[in-house]
Amino acid sequence: MQIVPQSILEVLLFVPKVFGDERGFFVETARQNVLDEAGIPPLIQHNQSRSRCGVLRGLHYQLVQPQGKLVRCSRGSVFDVAVDVRRGSLTFGHWVGAILDDVSHHQLWVPPGFAHGFLVLSEVADFCYLCSNYYHPASEQGIAWNDPAVGIAWPDLSDGVELQLSAKDMANLKLAEQDPLHLPALN
């Protein structure tokens, strides 16, 4: 598996070897010794979601039990985003984005202290999360997906497809509007 550092060095793109033929494919999605060498903590909670085209989930992070996430799209295609929201970070407010799909099988490591979200580009997408900590709903926070100061370059959707967000995600504040105590500190 190739590991490609991104413009924010803590965010990593994992490019696995895909073995395919007329029967289908085989891909190794995680190997502990590779994760250890990359400095990724043990991944203790595994989640999966399914969403329709145009669904945007995020941008979420937790203050208590912050989660690092190794994420991939096992069906379909998404644009996945990590935003550095760590107070005191030199890359505070910067973002990294990558297309994750069921063809390349790329994965993105979103470290603790980063807000995470994705936009579904295909008709349906199954999205898998390997998390470094347990979900702590009481401390979940979010930032606005369309914060102009962050400036995420979300891809255009197909004609006729409308953006869909949860009521909770539509209410997320811009990064500059966040109470600093509701942002993780740089470790």
N, C-alpha and C positions, 0 to 999 in steps of 0.2 A: 504494500500500500504506500502510495506517495503522499507526503504531507506538504502542503503548499501554504507558507505564511501569507497572510493578507496584508492590506495596507495598515491595519491595526494588528500589531504582531501577535497579540494574545489570541486572535481569531484565526483558526486554521481551517483550510479546506482539505478534506481527505479524498484522495482519488484512488479508488480500489481497482484491482485487476478484475476485469469481467471476462469470464470464460463462457463463450456462447457458440452454439451451432444450430442446426435446423430444429433441434428439440427444444431449445430455450436457452437459458443462461444459468450460471452459478456465480455468485459474488460473496465474498467474505465481508461482512458488515462491521465486525468488531473483533479485535484481538487484544487481550489485556496487555501483553508485552509491548505492543506498538503504542497503546494508549499510555502506558507507563513511561516509555521513552519520550513521548510528546509532552509529558508533565500533566496529563489529564488524570484527575482523581478517579477512584472507583465509581462506576455508574450503577446506582442502586435502585432506581425507579424507572420503569419502562412504560411509555404511554404511546397511544396511537389515536389520531383523529381522522375523520373523513369529512371533506368539505366539497361544495360545488364551486364551479367557476365563478370568479368574482368575489369570493369570500376573502376578507382580510381579517386575520386574527392577530391581535397585538396592538401595541408593543408592550409586552409584560416583563416584569421582574419582581423578585421577592426581596424584602429586607431581612426577614428572619429565615434562616436556612436557605441562603441564596443558592440557586441552582445553576450549575453549568450544564449545558445541553449539547449532546452530539445528535444532530438532527439529520434526517434524510426523508426523501419522498419515495415511498415504495410503489406507488401507483400514481401516474399522472405527472404533473409538473407544477412547481411553485417558484416564486421569487422569494427567497428567504433573506431576512435582514437581522443584523446585530448592531445595536447602537450603544456606544460607551456612555453610561450614565454615572460613572464613578466620580464623586467629588474629588478634585485634586488631580485627576488624570490629565496628562498632556493631550490625550485624544478625546477628552470630554465632548460629547455632542457629535462626534464623528460616527459614521456608519460604514458597514461593509455589507454588500449584497451579493447573492449568488443564485443562479438558477439551479435548483435541485430537481432531478427527475428520475423516472424509472428506466432511462436509457443509459445515462452516464453513471448513475448510482453514486454521484458525489455526495459527500456529507460535510456539514459545517459544524465546527466546534464553537459554541457560543459560551464564553466564560461566565462565571458568576460576576455580577455587577454590571451586566449588559442587559439592555432591554431587547426582547426578541419578538419577531412577528413574521408573518408570511402572507403572500397573496397567491390565491389559486389561479393558475393560468389555463389548466386543462378542464375538460368537462367535469371530472371528479378527481380528487387527489386524496390519497391516504398518506398521512404524515406521521413519522415515527420519531419519538424523543427518547433518548437514553440520558437520564438525569443523574447528577452527582449528589443530589439531596432530595429529601421528601418535599412534596408540595405543601406549602403552608398558606392556605387561602386567606387567613386574616392579615397577612403582611404583603399580599400581592398589590403591586402598584402598576401604573401604566402611564405612558406618554402618548401624545397625539401622533397618529400615523402620518399626518400631513403637516407637521410642524415645519414652517418655512425656514427656521433657523437651523434645523437638522438637515433639511433639504434632500430627503430620500428621493431618488429617481425611480419611482415605481413604474413598471412597464405599463403600456396601454393595454386595455382589455379589448377583446374582439368586439366588433360592431354589435350592438344590441345587448351586450352583457353589462349589467349594472354592478357597481361596487356594493358589497354587503358587509356591514359591521354589526356587532352586537351593540345593544344600548349602552352597555358598560364601556366598550371600547370607543364609542362615539363621544362619551363624556370625559375621556382622558384629557388632561391638561397638557399644554406645551411644556417643553423642558424648562424654559425660563420661569414658568409659573409654578413649578413644583416647590414645595417647602423643602429647603436643603436637608432637613432631617428625614425626609422621605426619599432621599437618594443614598445609595450605598457609598461608603467611603473607600478610597483606594487603599488596598491592603499592602 
